[in-house]
Amino acid sequence: MTPNGAAIRAIREARELGLNRLAHLIGKSPGYLSRVETGQRGAADGTLHRIAEELHVPLAAILKGEPP
């Protein structure tokens, strides 16, 4: 699975959830999450599931090729 970093950021910001807070909720560093959002790195399937769960969206909403 390939994360859609722009979708993750857009949904996170729409939910008024800060980068640091989401990173804490998923157990990752803010730098890691920032790199996922900017497309500089991928993310493990488990991490993507955690991100979707914390953003309260279906997993497909944060994957490349899927609408946010």
PDB file of N, H, CA, C and O in Angstrom:
ATOM      1  N   MET A   1       0.841  -1.183   0.000  1.00  0.00           N
ATOM      2  CA  MET A   1       0.000   0.000   0.000  1.00  0.00           C
ATOM      3  C   MET A   1       0.888   1.248   0.000  1.00  0.00           C
ATOM      4  O   MET A   1       1.892   1.328   0.706  1.00  0.00           O
ATOM      5  N   THR A   2       0.483   2.196  -0.803  1.00  0.00           N
ATOM      6  H   THR A   2      -0.333   2.131  -1.377  1.00  0.00           H
ATOM      7  CA  THR A   2       1.241   3.435  -0.908  1.00  0.00           C
ATOM      8  C   THR A   2       0.424   4.582  -0.325  1.00  0.00           C
ATOM      9  O   THR A   2      -0.691   4.838  -0.778  1.00  0.00           O
ATOM     10  N   PRO A   3       0.966   5.277   0.676  1.00  0.00           N
ATOM     11  CA  PRO A   3       0.205   6.363   1.288  1.00  0.00           C
ATOM     12  C   PRO A   3       0.063   7.573   0.367  1.00  0.00           C
ATOM     13  O   PRO A   3       0.961   7.886  -0.414  1.00  0.00           O
ATOM     14  N   ASN A   4      -1.063   8.233   0.474  1.00  0.00           N
ATOM     15  H   ASN A   4      -1.792   7.979   1.108  1.00  0.00           H
ATOM     16  CA  ASN A   4      -1.289   9.499  -0.218  1.00  0.00           C
ATOM     17  C   ASN A   4      -1.064  10.586   0.829  1.00  0.00           C
ATOM     18  O   ASN A   4      -1.981  10.979   1.550  1.00  0.00           O
ATOM     19  N   GLY A   5       0.170  11.058   0.895  1.00  0.00           N
ATOM     20  H   GLY A   5       0.916  10.739   0.310  1.00  0.00           H
ATOM     21  CA  GLY A   5       0.550  12.024   1.921  1.00  0.00           C
ATOM     22  C   GLY A   5      -0.275  13.292   1.897  1.00  0.00           C
ATOM     23  O   GLY A   5      -0.618  13.835   2.947  1.00  0.00           O
ATOM     24  N   ALA A   6      -0.599  13.772   0.690  1.00  0.00           N
ATOM     25  H   ALA A   6      -0.320  13.331  -0.163  1.00  0.00           H
ATOM     26  CA  ALA A   6      -1.404  14.996   0.581  1.00  0.00           C
ATOM     27  C   ALA A   6      -2.785  14.779   1.187  1.00  0.00           C
ATOM     28  O   ALA A   6      -3.325  15.673   1.838  1.00  0.00           O
ATOM     29  N   ALA A   7      -3.357  13.602   0.979  1.00  0.00           N
ATOM     30  H   ALA A   7      -2.919  12.875   0.450  1.00  0.00           H
ATOM     31  CA  ALA A   7      -4.669  13.297   1.557  1.00  0.00           C
ATOM     32  C   ALA A   7      -4.577  13.203   3.074  1.00  0.00           C
ATOM     33  O   ALA A   7      -5.453  13.695   3.785  1.00  0.00           O
ATOM     34  N   ILE A   8      -3.521  12.573   3.569  1.00  0.00           N
ATOM     35  H   ILE A   8      -2.809  12.173   2.992  1.00  0.00           H
ATOM     36  CA  ILE A   8      -3.338  12.465   5.025  1.00  0.00           C
ATOM     37  C   ILE A   8      -3.272  13.862   5.628  1.00  0.00           C
ATOM     38  O   ILE A   8      -3.950  14.145   6.616  1.00  0.00           O
ATOM     39  N   ARG A   9      -2.464  14.728   5.045  1.00  0.00           N
ATOM     40  H   ARG A   9      -1.913  14.497   4.243  1.00  0.00           H
ATOM     41  CA  ARG A   9      -2.328  16.095   5.566  1.00  0.00           C
ATOM     42  C   ARG A   9      -3.653  16.852   5.484  1.00  0.00           C
ATOM     43  O   ARG A   9      -4.050  17.508   6.447  1.00  0.00           O
ATOM     44  N   ALA A  10      -4.335  16.767   4.352  1.00  0.00           N
ATOM     45  H   ALA A  10      -4.013  16.234   3.570  1.00  0.00           H
ATOM     46  CA  ALA A  10      -5.595  17.494   4.174  1.00  0.00           C
ATOM     47  C   ALA A  10      -6.645  17.047   5.187  1.00  0.00           C
ATOM     48  O   ALA A  10      -7.341  17.875   5.775  1.00  0.00           O
ATOM     49  N   ILE A  11      -6.753  15.751   5.385  1.00  0.00           N
ATOM     50  H   ILE A  11      -6.188  15.079   4.908  1.00  0.00           H
ATOM     51  CA  ILE A  11      -7.734  15.229   6.345  1.00  0.00           C
ATOM     52  C   ILE A  11      -7.332  15.630   7.764  1.00  0.00           C
ATOM     53  O   ILE A  11      -8.172  16.048   8.560  1.00  0.00           O
ATOM     54  N   ARG A  12      -6.047  15.500   8.071  1.00  0.00           N
ATOM     55  H   ARG A  12      -5.364  15.160   7.425  1.00  0.00           H
ATOM     56  CA  ARG A  12      -5.560  15.872   9.405  1.00  0.00           C
ATOM     57  C   ARG A  12      -5.865  17.339   9.696  1.00  0.00           C
ATOM     58  O   ARG A  12      -6.353  17.677  10.775  1.00  0.00           O
ATOM     59  N   GLU A  13      -5.574  18.204   8.732  1.00  0.00           N
ATOM     60  H   GLU A  13      -5.177  17.930   7.856  1.00  0.00           H
ATOM     61  CA  GLU A  13      -5.819  19.633   8.928  1.00  0.00           C
ATOM     62  C   GLU A  13      -7.309  19.945   9.003  1.00  0.00           C
ATOM     63  O   GLU A  13      -7.718  20.808   9.779  1.00  0.00           O
ATOM     64  N   ALA A  14      -8.124  19.258   8.209  1.00  0.00           N
ATOM     65  H   ALA A  14      -7.792  18.557   7.578  1.00  0.00           H
ATOM     66  CA  ALA A  14      -9.573  19.461   8.258  1.00  0.00           C
ATOM     67  C   ALA A  14     -10.133  19.064   9.621  1.00  0.00           C
ATOM     68  O   ALA A  14     -11.123  19.631  10.083  1.00  0.00           O
ATOM     69  N   ARG A  15      -9.500  18.099  10.253  1.00  0.00           N
ATOM     70  H   ARG A  15      -8.696  17.639   9.878  1.00  0.00           H
ATOM     71  CA  ARG A  15      -9.927  17.642  11.584  1.00  0.00           C
ATOM     72  C   ARG A  15      -9.297  18.493  12.697  1.00  0.00           C
ATOM     73  O   ARG A  15      -9.513  18.257  13.886  1.00  0.00           O
ATOM     74  N   GLU A  16      -8.504  19.500  12.263  1.00  0.00           N
ATOM     75  H   GLU A  16      -8.329  19.691  11.297  1.00  0.00           H
ATOM     76  CA  GLU A  16      -7.797  20.384  13.202  1.00  0.00           C
ATOM     77  C   GLU A  16      -6.936  19.586  14.175  1.00  0.00           C
ATOM     78  O   GLU A  16      -6.900  19.848  15.377  1.00  0.00           O
ATOM     79  N   LEU A  17      -6.246  18.604  13.603  1.00  0.00           N
ATOM     80  H   LEU A  17      -6.276  18.392  12.626  1.00  0.00           H
ATOM     81  CA  LEU A  17      -5.362  17.738  14.370  1.00  0.00           C
ATOM     82  C   LEU A  17      -3.929  18.078  13.986  1.00  0.00           C
ATOM     83  O   LEU A  17      -3.548  17.948  12.823  1.00  0.00           O
ATOM     84  N   GLY A  18      -3.148  18.506  14.941  1.00  0.00           N
ATOM     85  H   GLY A  18      -3.457  18.611  15.886  1.00  0.00           H
ATOM     86  CA  GLY A  18      -1.766  18.887  14.668  1.00  0.00           C
ATOM     87  C   GLY A  18      -0.892  17.691  14.307  1.00  0.00           C
ATOM     88  O   GLY A  18      -1.177  16.552  14.677  1.00  0.00           O
ATOM     89  N   LEU A  19       0.164  17.979  13.586  1.00  0.00           N
ATOM     90  H   LEU A  19       0.396  18.904  13.286  1.00  0.00           H
ATOM     91  CA  LEU A  19       1.114  16.945  13.189  1.00  0.00           C
ATOM     92  C   LEU A  19       1.682  16.231  14.414  1.00  0.00           C
ATOM     93  O   LEU A  19       1.747  15.002  14.440  1.00  0.00           O
ATOM     94  N   ASN A  20       2.085  16.983  15.414  1.00  0.00           N
ATOM     95  H   ASN A  20       2.032  17.982  15.392  1.00  0.00           H
ATOM     96  CA  ASN A  20       2.657  16.380  16.625  1.00  0.00           C
ATOM     97  C   ASN A  20       1.655  15.468  17.315  1.00  0.00           C
ATOM     98  O   ASN A  20       2.016  14.388  17.784  1.00  0.00           O
ATOM     99  N   ARG A  21       0.394  15.896  17.380  1.00  0.00           N
ATOM    100  H   ARG A  21       0.100  16.773  16.999  1.00  0.00           H
ATOM    101  CA  ARG A  21      -0.632  15.102  18.064  1.00  0.00           C
ATOM    102  C   ARG A  21      -0.884  13.789  17.320  1.00  0.00           C
ATOM    103  O   ARG A  21      -0.937  12.725  17.937  1.00  0.00           O
ATOM    104  N   LEU A  22      -1.041  13.864  15.992  1.00  0.00           N
ATOM    105  H   LEU A  22      -0.998  14.728  15.491  1.00  0.00           H
ATOM    106  CA  LEU A  22      -1.288  12.634  15.239  1.00  0.00           C
ATOM    107  C   LEU A  22      -0.090  11.698  15.343  1.00  0.00           C
ATOM    108  O   LEU A  22      -0.252  10.488  15.499  1.00  0.00           O
ATOM    109  N   ALA A  23       1.105  12.260  15.255  1.00  0.00           N
ATOM    110  H   ALA A  23       1.237  13.244  15.128  1.00  0.00           H
ATOM    111  CA  ALA A  23       2.307  11.424  15.387  1.00  0.00           C
ATOM    112  C   ALA A  23       2.303  10.694  16.724  1.00  0.00           C
ATOM    113  O   ALA A  23       2.605   9.503  16.785  1.00  0.00           O
ATOM    114  N   HIS A  24       1.962  11.403  17.789  1.00  0.00           N
ATOM    115  H   HIS A  24       1.717  12.372  17.739  1.00  0.00           H
ATOM    116  CA  HIS A  24       1.900  10.788  19.122  1.00  0.00           C
ATOM    117  C   HIS A  24       0.846   9.672  19.147  1.00  0.00           C
ATOM    118  O   HIS A  24       1.094   8.589  19.677  1.00  0.00           O
ATOM    119  N   LEU A  25      -0.324   9.944  18.573  1.00  0.00           N
ATOM    120  H   LEU A  25      -0.526  10.824  18.142  1.00  0.00           H
ATOM    121  CA  LEU A  25      -1.410   8.959  18.590  1.00  0.00           C
ATOM    122  C   LEU A  25      -1.054   7.673  17.854  1.00  0.00           C
ATOM    123  O   LEU A  25      -1.517   6.594  18.222  1.00  0.00           O
ATOM    124  N   ILE A  26      -0.225   7.790  16.807  1.00  0.00           N
ATOM    125  H   ILE A  26       0.152   8.667  16.508  1.00  0.00           H
ATOM    126  CA  ILE A  26       0.143   6.582  16.038  1.00  0.00           C
ATOM    127  C   ILE A  26       1.466   5.987  16.498  1.00  0.00           C
ATOM    128  O   ILE A  26       1.908   4.967  15.969  1.00  0.00           O
ATOM    129  N   GLY A  27       2.096   6.621  17.479  1.00  0.00           N
ATOM    130  H   GLY A  27       1.736   7.449  17.908  1.00  0.00           H
ATOM    131  CA  GLY A  27       3.334   6.080  18.031  1.00  0.00           C
ATOM    132  C   GLY A  27       4.560   6.305  17.158  1.00  0.00           C
ATOM    133  O   GLY A  27       5.500   5.511  17.186  1.00  0.00           O
ATOM    134  N   LYS A  28       4.552   7.386  16.382  1.00  0.00           N
ATOM    135  H   LYS A  28       3.789   8.031  16.359  1.00  0.00           H
ATOM    136  CA  LYS A  28       5.682   7.705  15.505  1.00  0.00           C
ATOM    137  C   LYS A  28       6.155   9.121  15.814  1.00  0.00           C
ATOM    138  O   LYS A  28       5.462   9.876  16.495  1.00  0.00           O
ATOM    139  N   SER A  29       7.332   9.478  15.315  1.00  0.00           N
ATOM    140  H   SER A  29       7.895   8.864  14.762  1.00  0.00           H
ATOM    141  CA  SER A  29       7.844  10.825  15.533  1.00  0.00           C
ATOM    142  C   SER A  29       7.177  11.797  14.556  1.00  0.00           C
ATOM    143  O   SER A  29       6.731  11.391  13.483  1.00  0.00           O
ATOM    144  N   PRO A  30       7.110  13.077  14.926  1.00  0.00           N
ATOM    145  CA  PRO A  30       6.574  14.072  14.001  1.00  0.00           C
ATOM    146  C   PRO A  30       7.364  14.120  12.688  1.00  0.00           C
ATOM    147  O   PRO A  30       6.782  14.331  11.624  1.00  0.00           O
ATOM    148  N   GLY A  31       8.673  13.928  12.759  1.00  0.00           N
ATOM    149  H   GLY A  31       9.145  13.757  13.624  1.00  0.00           H
ATOM    150  CA  GLY A  31       9.492  13.924  11.548  1.00  0.00           C
ATOM    151  C   GLY A  31       9.102  12.795  10.611  1.00  0.00           C
ATOM    152  O   GLY A  31       9.028  12.988   9.397  1.00  0.00           O
ATOM    153  N   TYR A  32       8.856  11.631  11.162  1.00  0.00           N
ATOM    154  H   TYR A  32       8.916  11.474  12.148  1.00  0.00           H
ATOM    155  CA  TYR A  32       8.427  10.481  10.367  1.00  0.00           C
ATOM    156  C   TYR A  32       7.116  10.801   9.655  1.00  0.00           C
ATOM    157  O   TYR A  32       6.995  10.603   8.446  1.00  0.00           O
ATOM    158  N   LEU A  33       6.132  11.297  10.412  1.00  0.00           N
ATOM    159  H   LEU A  33       6.230  11.458  11.394  1.00  0.00           H
ATOM    160  CA  LEU A  33       4.830  11.600   9.832  1.00  0.00           C
ATOM    161  C   LEU A  33       4.944  12.699   8.778  1.00  0.00           C
ATOM    162  O   LEU A  33       4.278  12.641   7.745  1.00  0.00           O
ATOM    163  N   SER A  34       5.774  13.683   9.033  1.00  0.00           N
ATOM    164  H   SER A  34       6.315  13.729   9.872  1.00  0.00           H
ATOM    165  CA  SER A  34       5.988  14.755   8.064  1.00  0.00           C
ATOM    166  C   SER A  34       6.532  14.198   6.754  1.00  0.00           C
ATOM    167  O   SER A  34       6.099  14.606   5.677  1.00  0.00           O
ATOM    168  N   ARG A  35       7.478  13.271   6.842  1.00  0.00           N
ATOM    169  H   ARG A  35       7.830  12.939   7.718  1.00  0.00           H
ATOM    170  CA  ARG A  35       8.051  12.670   5.629  1.00  0.00           C
ATOM    171  C   ARG A  35       7.016  11.828   4.880  1.00  0.00           C
ATOM    172  O   ARG A  35       7.035  11.778   3.651  1.00  0.00           O
ATOM    173  N   VAL A  36       6.120  11.172   5.608  1.00  0.00           N
ATOM    174  H   VAL A  36       6.105  11.213   6.607  1.00  0.00           H
ATOM    175  CA  VAL A  36       5.041  10.423   4.950  1.00  0.00           C
ATOM    176  C   VAL A  36       4.122  11.406   4.219  1.00  0.00           C
ATOM    177  O   VAL A  36       3.747  11.174   3.069  1.00  0.00           O
ATOM    178  N   GLU A  37       3.763  12.499   4.888  1.00  0.00           N
ATOM    179  H   GLU A  37       4.067  12.687   5.822  1.00  0.00           H
ATOM    180  CA  GLU A  37       2.856  13.479   4.293  1.00  0.00           C
ATOM    181  C   GLU A  37       3.451  14.162   3.059  1.00  0.00           C
ATOM    182  O   GLU A  37       2.721  14.514   2.133  1.00  0.00           O
ATOM    183  N   THR A  38       4.750  14.348   3.044  1.00  0.00           N
ATOM    184  H   THR A  38       5.343  14.062   3.797  1.00  0.00           H
ATOM    185  CA  THR A  38       5.394  15.015   1.907  1.00  0.00           C
ATOM    186  C   THR A  38       5.854  14.038   0.833  1.00  0.00           C
ATOM    187  O   THR A  38       6.437  14.447  -0.171  1.00  0.00           O
ATOM    188  N   GLY A  39       5.597  12.755   1.037  1.00  0.00           N
ATOM    189  H   GLY A  39       5.123  12.423   1.853  1.00  0.00           H
ATOM    190  CA  GLY A  39       5.946  11.755   0.041  1.00  0.00           C
ATOM    191  C   GLY A  39       7.407  11.355   0.030  1.00  0.00           C
ATOM    192  O   GLY A  39       7.859  10.701  -0.910  1.00  0.00           O
ATOM    193  N   GLN A  40       8.153  11.734   1.056  1.00  0.00           N
ATOM    194  H   GLN A  40       7.786  12.265   1.819  1.00  0.00           H
ATOM    195  CA  GLN A  40       9.567  11.392   1.117  1.00  0.00           C
ATOM    196  C   GLN A  40       9.806   9.977   1.599  1.00  0.00           C
ATOM    197  O   GLN A  40      10.915   9.458   1.476  1.00  0.00           O
ATOM    198  N   ARG A  41       8.780   9.348   2.146  1.00  0.00           N
ATOM    199  H   ARG A  41       7.879   9.770   2.246  1.00  0.00           H
ATOM    200  CA  ARG A  41       8.917   7.951   2.587  1.00  0.00           C
ATOM    201  C   ARG A  41       7.554   7.291   2.568  1.00  0.00           C
ATOM    202  O   ARG A  41       6.519   7.957   2.598  1.00  0.00           O
ATOM    203  N   GLY A  42       7.575   5.979   2.517  1.00  0.00           N
ATOM    204  H   GLY A  42       8.416   5.439   2.492  1.00  0.00           H
ATOM    205  CA  GLY A  42       6.353   5.195   2.597  1.00  0.00           C
ATOM    206  C   GLY A  42       6.031   4.914   4.051  1.00  0.00           C
ATOM    207  O   GLY A  42       6.649   5.479   4.952  1.00  0.00           O
ATOM    208  N   ALA A  43       5.080   4.056   4.273  1.00  0.00           N
ATOM    209  H   ALA A  43       4.577   3.596   3.541  1.00  0.00           H
ATOM    210  CA  ALA A  43       4.699   3.680   5.640  1.00  0.00           C
ATOM    211  C   ALA A  43       4.251   2.224   5.627  1.00  0.00           C
ATOM    212  O   ALA A  43       3.681   1.740   4.649  1.00  0.00           O
ATOM    213  N   ALA A  44       4.515   1.548   6.717  1.00  0.00           N
ATOM    214  H   ALA A  44       4.978   1.941   7.511  1.00  0.00           H
ATOM    215  CA  ALA A  44       4.094   0.153   6.853  1.00  0.00           C
ATOM    216  C   ALA A  44       2.569   0.075   6.893  1.00  0.00           C
ATOM    217  O   ALA A  44       1.894   1.026   7.287  1.00  0.00           O
ATOM    218  N   ASP A  45       2.046  -1.067   6.481  1.00  0.00           N
ATOM    219  H   ASP A  45       2.595  -1.840   6.161  1.00  0.00           H
ATOM    220  CA  ASP A  45       0.593  -1.245   6.469  1.00  0.00           C
ATOM    221  C   ASP A  45      -0.029  -0.975   7.829  1.00  0.00           C
ATOM    222  O   ASP A  45      -1.079  -0.340   7.915  1.00  0.00           O
ATOM    223  N   GLY A  46       0.603  -1.446   8.883  1.00  0.00           N
ATOM    224  H   GLY A  46       1.456  -1.962   8.813  1.00  0.00           H
ATOM    225  CA  GLY A  46       0.068  -1.230  10.229  1.00  0.00           C
ATOM    226  C   GLY A  46       0.001   0.242  10.587  1.00  0.00           C
ATOM    227  O   GLY A  46      -0.946   0.690  11.233  1.00  0.00           O
ATOM    228  N   THR A  47       1.001   0.988  10.168  1.00  0.00           N
ATOM    229  H   THR A  47       1.771   0.625   9.644  1.00  0.00           H
ATOM    230  CA  THR A  47       1.017   2.430  10.434  1.00  0.00           C
ATOM    231  C   THR A  47      -0.095   3.115   9.658  1.00  0.00           C
ATOM    232  O   THR A  47      -0.760   4.008  10.184  1.00  0.00           O
ATOM    233  N   LEU A  48      -0.300   2.711   8.424  1.00  0.00           N
ATOM    234  H   LEU A  48       0.240   1.986   7.997  1.00  0.00           H
ATOM    235  CA  LEU A  48      -1.383   3.303   7.632  1.00  0.00           C
ATOM    236  C   LEU A  48      -2.739   3.009   8.249  1.00  0.00           C
ATOM    237  O   LEU A  48      -3.624   3.865   8.250  1.00  0.00           O
ATOM    238  N   HIS A  49      -2.905   1.814   8.769  1.00  0.00           N
ATOM    239  H   HIS A  49      -2.186   1.119   8.768  1.00  0.00           H
ATOM    240  CA  HIS A  49      -4.164   1.477   9.455  1.00  0.00           C
ATOM    241  C   HIS A  49      -4.362   2.369  10.677  1.00  0.00           C
ATOM    242  O   HIS A  49      -5.475   2.832  10.929  1.00  0.00           O
ATOM    243  N   ARG A  50      -3.300   2.614  11.435  1.00  0.00           N
ATOM    244  H   ARG A  50      -2.397   2.237  11.231  1.00  0.00           H
ATOM    245  CA  ARG A  50      -3.384   3.481  12.624  1.00  0.00           C
ATOM    246  C   ARG A  50      -3.728   4.917  12.235  1.00  0.00           C
ATOM    247  O   ARG A  50      -4.543   5.565  12.892  1.00  0.00           O
ATOM    248  N   ILE A  51      -3.106   5.413  11.166  1.00  0.00           N
ATOM    249  H   ILE A  51      -2.444   4.887  10.632  1.00  0.00           H
ATOM    250  CA  ILE A  51      -3.392   6.770  10.709  1.00  0.00           C
ATOM    251  C   ILE A  51      -4.871   6.883  10.330  1.00  0.00           C
ATOM    252  O   ILE A  51      -5.556   7.810  10.761  1.00  0.00           O
ATOM    253  N   ALA A  52      -5.354   5.945   9.531  1.00  0.00           N
ATOM    254  H   ALA A  52      -4.798   5.192   9.181  1.00  0.00           H
ATOM    255  CA  ALA A  52      -6.765   5.971   9.119  1.00  0.00           C
ATOM    256  C   ALA A  52      -7.688   5.905  10.332  1.00  0.00           C
ATOM    257  O   ALA A  52      -8.691   6.615  10.401  1.00  0.00           O
ATOM    258  N   GLU A  53      -7.340   5.053  11.277  1.00  0.00           N
ATOM    259  H   GLU A  53      -6.525   4.477  11.221  1.00  0.00           H
ATOM    260  CA  GLU A  53      -8.150   4.911  12.488  1.00  0.00           C
ATOM    261  C   GLU A  53      -8.208   6.227  13.270  1.00  0.00           C
ATOM    262  O   GLU A  53      -9.282   6.653  13.694  1.00  0.00           O
ATOM    263  N   GLU A  54      -7.068   6.858  13.455  1.00  0.00           N
ATOM    264  H   GLU A  54      -6.196   6.512  13.110  1.00  0.00           H
ATOM    265  CA  GLU A  54      -7.023   8.108  14.226  1.00  0.00           C
ATOM    266  C   GLU A  54      -7.681   9.274  13.485  1.00  0.00           C
ATOM    267  O   GLU A  54      -8.178  10.208  14.113  1.00  0.00           O
ATOM    268  N   LEU A  55      -7.685   9.217  12.142  1.00  0.00           N
ATOM    269  H   LEU A  55      -7.281   8.458  11.632  1.00  0.00           H
ATOM    270  CA  LEU A  55      -8.344  10.265  11.363  1.00  0.00           C
ATOM    271  C   LEU A  55      -9.829   9.969  11.152  1.00  0.00           C
ATOM    272  O   LEU A  55     -10.564  10.805  10.627  1.00  0.00           O
ATOM    273  N   HIS A  56     -10.265   8.779  11.561  1.00  0.00           N
ATOM    274  H   HIS A  56      -9.667   8.099  11.987  1.00  0.00           H
ATOM    275  CA  HIS A  56     -11.663   8.349  11.433  1.00  0.00           C
ATOM    276  C   HIS A  56     -12.115   8.328   9.970  1.00  0.00           C
ATOM    277  O   HIS A  56     -13.187   8.822   9.619  1.00  0.00           O
ATOM    278  N   VAL A  57     -11.261   7.739   9.134  1.00  0.00           N
ATOM    279  H   VAL A  57     -10.390   7.337   9.418  1.00  0.00           H
ATOM    280  CA  VAL A  57     -11.580   7.584   7.711  1.00  0.00           C
ATOM    281  C   VAL A  57     -11.279   6.150   7.295  1.00  0.00           C
ATOM    282  O   VAL A  57     -10.504   5.462   7.961  1.00  0.00           O
ATOM    283  N   PRO A  58     -11.887   5.691   6.194  1.00  0.00           N
ATOM    284  CA  PRO A  58     -11.522   4.369   5.685  1.00  0.00           C
ATOM    285  C   PRO A  58     -10.079   4.393   5.186  1.00  0.00           C
ATOM    286  O   PRO A  58      -9.587   5.431   4.743  1.00  0.00           O
ATOM    287  N   LEU A  59      -9.421   3.275   5.257  1.00  0.00           N
ATOM    288  H   LEU A  59      -9.820   2.432   5.617  1.00  0.00           H
ATOM    289  CA  LEU A  59      -8.039   3.166   4.820  1.00  0.00           C
ATOM    290  C   LEU A  59      -7.881   3.668   3.381  1.00  0.00           C
ATOM    291  O   LEU A  59      -6.898   4.337   3.065  1.00  0.00           O
ATOM    292  N   ALA A  60      -8.833   3.353   2.519  1.00  0.00           N
ATOM    293  H   ALA A  60      -9.632   2.810   2.776  1.00  0.00           H
ATOM    294  CA  ALA A  60      -8.755   3.758   1.109  1.00  0.00           C
ATOM    295  C   ALA A  60      -8.631   5.272   0.944  1.00  0.00           C
ATOM    296  O   ALA A  60      -8.106   5.735  -0.068  1.00  0.00           O
ATOM    297  N   ALA A  61      -9.100   6.044   1.910  1.00  0.00           N
ATOM    298  H   ALA A  61      -9.527   5.668   2.733  1.00  0.00           H
ATOM    299  CA  ALA A  61      -9.067   7.505   1.817  1.00  0.00           C
ATOM    300  C   ALA A  61      -7.646   8.068   1.901  1.00  0.00           C
ATOM    301  O   ALA A  61      -7.404   9.206   1.500  1.00  0.00           O
ATOM    302  N   ILE A  62      -6.708   7.273   2.422  1.00  0.00           N
ATOM    303  H   ILE A  62      -6.905   6.348   2.748  1.00  0.00           H
ATOM    304  CA  ILE A  62      -5.343   7.778   2.576  1.00  0.00           C
ATOM    305  C   ILE A  62      -4.330   7.011   1.732  1.00  0.00           C
ATOM    306  O   ILE A  62      -3.126   7.071   1.983  1.00  0.00           O
ATOM    307  N   LEU A  63      -4.828   6.289   0.730  1.00  0.00           N
ATOM    308  H   LEU A  63      -5.806   6.239   0.526  1.00  0.00           H
ATOM    309  CA  LEU A  63      -3.948   5.544  -0.167  1.00  0.00           C
ATOM    310  C   LEU A  63      -3.916   6.184  -1.542  1.00  0.00           C
ATOM    311  O   LEU A  63      -4.904   6.767  -1.987  1.00  0.00           O
ATOM    312  N   LYS A  64      -2.775   6.075  -2.214  1.00  0.00           N
ATOM    313  H   LYS A  64      -1.972   5.601  -1.852  1.00  0.00           H
ATOM    314  CA  LYS A  64      -2.651   6.600  -3.584  1.00  0.00           C
ATOM    315  C   LYS A  64      -3.682   5.928  -4.476  1.00  0.00           C
ATOM    316  O   LYS A  64      -3.949   4.733  -4.352  1.00  0.00           O
ATOM    317  N   GLY A  65      -4.243   6.700  -5.360  1.00  0.00           N
ATOM    318  H   GLY A  65      -4.025   7.671  -5.461  1.00  0.00           H
ATOM    319  CA  GLY A  65      -5.213   6.157  -6.297  1.00  0.00           C
ATOM    320  C   GLY A  65      -6.623   6.150  -5.776  1.00  0.00           C
ATOM    321  O   GLY A  65      -7.552   5.779  -6.494  1.00  0.00           O
ATOM    322  N   GLU A  66      -6.800   6.559  -4.530  1.00  0.00           N
ATOM    323  H   GLU A  66      -6.046   6.860  -3.946  1.00  0.00           H
ATOM    324  CA  GLU A  66      -8.140   6.588  -3.931  1.00  0.00           C
ATOM    325  C   GLU A  66      -8.484   8.033  -3.601  1.00  0.00           C
ATOM    326  O   GLU A  66      -7.614   8.790  -3.171  1.00  0.00           O
ATOM    327  N   PRO A  67      -9.739   8.427  -3.794  1.00  0.00           N
ATOM    328  CA  PRO A  67     -10.118   9.796  -3.432  1.00  0.00           C
ATOM    329  C   PRO A  67     -10.136   9.986  -1.930  1.00  0.00           C
ATOM    330  O   PRO A  67     -10.514   9.072  -1.198  1.00  0.00           O
ATOM    331  N   PRO A  68      -9.729  11.172  -1.448  1.00  0.00           N
ATOM    332  CA  PRO A  68      -9.744  11.423   0.005  1.00  0.00           C
ATOM    333  C   PRO A  68     -11.151  11.567   0.538  1.00  0.00           C
ATOM    334  O   PRO A  68     -11.339  11.780   1.736  1.00  0.00           O
TER     335      PRO A  68
END
